[in-house]
Amino acid sequence: MPFEAVHPANRRIERRKTARVLLIDPNERVLLFHDSDPGLPGSPRFWITPGGGIDPGETVERAALREVAEETGLILEPSELRGPIAHRAVVHGYSDKIVEQDETYFAVRVDAFEVDVAGHTIDEQFTFVGHRWWASDELRATDARVWPTALADLIDAATEPSRWPIPVDDAEESTVPADAGSADRTTDVGRLPRRSPKPSPAPGTTP
């Protein structure tokens, strides 16, 4: 098992910067992965965009391209990235850890394609339970957990570069609240990560 649930007060804290990508098809649908927290009864589920942590020495743009390739099998050119369209700070509390992260969002126009999950990590193979394309009106109407909660607004703004980066509130999106067990913990985990300076678009990206 890639991870094991622990008492909320004993969860490790991971701090990172991430790149996330909205893959938008001609019908204005976005590709999302159905993720889960297997450490909890019923394995609570939530929908997320492709993306992940930025490796040491890697630019946010390169991280975005790499994550899309690993998670979907789609190989993109740097010139296909549009943005950054948004930035935010978020805390995710899970059954095994707390992740404090600074997120940079890009958008890419693509034809709908067959997702190849062969490049998924061990953790992703264990927690991802599916994927599908979502329209923004479906996202606004659904009762399912979708992270970020403002995703429909990001999709709508993807065609309006004059609005980039659009304001997205800092947030907590958790299956186990970050402050659960905080009375027993000496480390402060209830704070949002400090927002880092917004990167300038790299050569080859479209502002």
C-alpha positions in Angstrom: 0.0 0.0 0.0 1.5 3.4 -1.0 0.3 5.0 2.3 -1.3 4.3 5.5 -3.9 6.3 7.4 -2.6 7.8 10.7 -4.1 9.7 13.6 -4.8 13.3 12.3 -2.4 14.8 14.8 0.4 12.6 13.5 0.1 13.4 9.8 3.2 14.5 8.0 3.2 17.9 6.4 4.3 18.3 2.7 4.9 21.7 1.2 5.3 22.1 -2.5 4.8 24.1 -5.6 2.7 22.6 -8.4 1.7 23.0 -12.0 -1.9 22.1 -13.0 -3.4 22.0 -16.5 -6.9 22.5 -17.9 -7.1 20.3 -21.0 -10.1 21.7 -22.8 -11.7 20.0 -25.9 -13.6 21.7 -28.7 -16.9 21.2 -26.8 -15.5 23.2 -23.9 -15.1 20.2 -21.7 -12.2 19.7 -19.3 -10.5 16.4 -18.5 -10.5 15.5 -14.8 -9.2 12.5 -12.8 -11.3 10.9 -10.1 -9.0 10.7 -7.1 -9.7 9.1 -3.7 -8.5 8.8 -0.1 -8.4 5.0 0.6 -7.3 5.6 4.2 -10.9 6.5 5.1 -14.1 4.4 5.2 -15.7 4.4 1.8 -12.6 6.0 0.2 -14.0 9.5 -0.2 -13.6 10.7 -3.8 -12.9 14.0 -5.5 -12.2 15.2 -9.1 -8.9 17.0 -9.9 -7.1 18.4 -12.9 -4.0 16.8 -14.3 -0.9 18.2 -12.7 1.5 17.8 -9.8 4.7 18.9 -8.0 7.5 20.8 -9.7 10.8 18.9 -9.6 14.0 20.5 -8.4 15.5 22.6 -11.2 12.3 22.4 -13.3 10.3 25.4 -14.5 6.6 25.5 -13.8 6.0 25.3 -17.6 8.2 22.2 -18.0 6.4 20.6 -15.0 3.1 21.2 -16.6 4.2 19.5 -19.8 5.7 16.6 -18.0 2.7 16.0 -15.7 0.3 16.0 -18.7 2.5 13.4 -20.5 2.8 11.2 -17.4 -0.8 11.3 -16.4 -2.6 11.3 -19.7 -0.1 10.2 -22.3 -0.5 13.4 -24.3 2.7 15.0 -25.5 2.4 18.8 -25.8 4.7 21.4 -27.2 5.6 24.4 -25.0 3.9 26.7 -27.4 0.5 25.0 -26.7 0.5 26.1 -23.0 -1.6 29.2 -22.4 -1.2 31.2 -19.3 -0.6 31.1 -16.4 -4.3 31.7 -16.2 -4.5 31.6 -12.4 -2.5 31.1 -9.1 -3.7 30.0 -5.7 -2.6 28.6 -2.4 -4.4 25.6 -1.0 -4.3 23.1 1.8 -5.3 19.5 1.3 -5.8 17.4 4.4 -5.9 13.6 3.8 -5.9 10.6 6.0 -2.1 10.1 5.8 -0.8 13.7 5.3 -1.4 17.4 4.9 -0.3 19.1 1.7 0.3 22.8 1.6 0.8 23.9 -2.0 1.1 26.9 -4.3 -0.6 26.1 -7.6 -0.1 27.6 -11.0 -2.8 26.8 -13.7 -2.4 26.6 -17.4 -4.9 25.9 -20.2 -4.4 23.9 -23.4 -6.8 23.4 -26.3 -6.9 19.8 -27.4 -9.1 17.4 -29.3 -10.7 14.8 -27.1 -8.4 11.9 -26.9 -8.0 8.4 -25.3 -6.2 8.8 -22.0 -3.2 6.6 -21.5 -2.5 6.0 -17.7 0.6 3.9 -18.2 2.7 6.7 -16.8 0.9 7.0 -13.5 2.9 6.8 -10.3 2.3 4.0 -7.8 0.3 6.4 -5.6 -1.9 7.4 -8.6 -2.4 3.8 -9.6 -3.7 3.2 -6.1 -5.9 6.2 -5.6 -7.1 7.2 -9.1 -10.4 5.4 -9.9 -11.3 6.9 -13.2 -11.4 10.0 -15.5 -13.9 11.8 -17.7 -14.5 15.0 -19.6 -16.7 17.6 -17.8 -18.5 20.6 -19.2 -18.5 23.8 -17.1 -22.3 23.6 -16.6 -22.0 20.0 -15.3 -19.3 21.2 -12.8 -21.6 24.0 -11.6 -24.5 21.6 -11.1 -22.7 18.6 -9.6 -22.7 17.6 -5.9 -19.4 15.8 -6.4 -16.3 17.2 -4.8 -14.3 19.1 -7.6 -11.0 20.7 -6.7 -10.5 23.5 -7.3 -14.1 24.5 -6.4 -13.8 27.4 -8.8 -12.9 25.2 -11.8 -15.9 26.2 -13.9 -14.8 29.8 -13.6 -11.3 28.9 -14.7 -12.7 27.1 -17.8 -14.8 30.1 -18.7 -11.8 32.5 -18.3 -9.5 30.3 -20.4 -10.7 32.2 -23.6 -10.1 35.7 -22.0 -6.4 36.4 -21.7 -7.1 39.9 -20.5 -8.4 38.5 -17.3 -5.3 36.4 -16.5 -4.3 35.6 -13.9 -7.8 35.5 -12.6 -8.3 35.9 -8.9 -8.8 32.6 -7.1 -9.3 32.6 -3.3 -6.9 30.6 -1.1 -8.7 27.5 0.1 -8.7 24.3 2.1 -10.0 21.2 0.2 -9.7 18.2 2.4 -11.1 14.7 3.2 -9.7 15.1 6.8 -9.6 18.8 7.8 -6.0 20.1 8.2 -6.7 21.3 11.8 -8.2 17.9 12.9 -6.2 16.8 15.9 -4.5 20.2 16.1 -4.8 20.3 19.9 -2.5 17.3 20.0 0.0 18.7 17.5 2.9 21.1 18.2 3.3 22.1 14.5 0.9 24.7 13.1 -0.8 23.0 10.1 -3.8 25.2 9.8 -2.2 27.9 7.9 -2.2 28.4 4.1 1.1 28.3 2.4 2.8 31.6 1.8 2.0 32.7 -1.8 5.1 32.8 -3.9 5.8 35.5 -6.5 3.9 34.8 -9.7 6.2 33.5 -12.5 6.4 35.3 -15.8 5.4 33.2 -18.8 8.4 31.3 -20.3 9.5 31.8 -23.9 7.2 29.8 -26.1 4.1 30.1 -23.9 1.1 32.2 -25.0 0.1 35.1 -22.7 
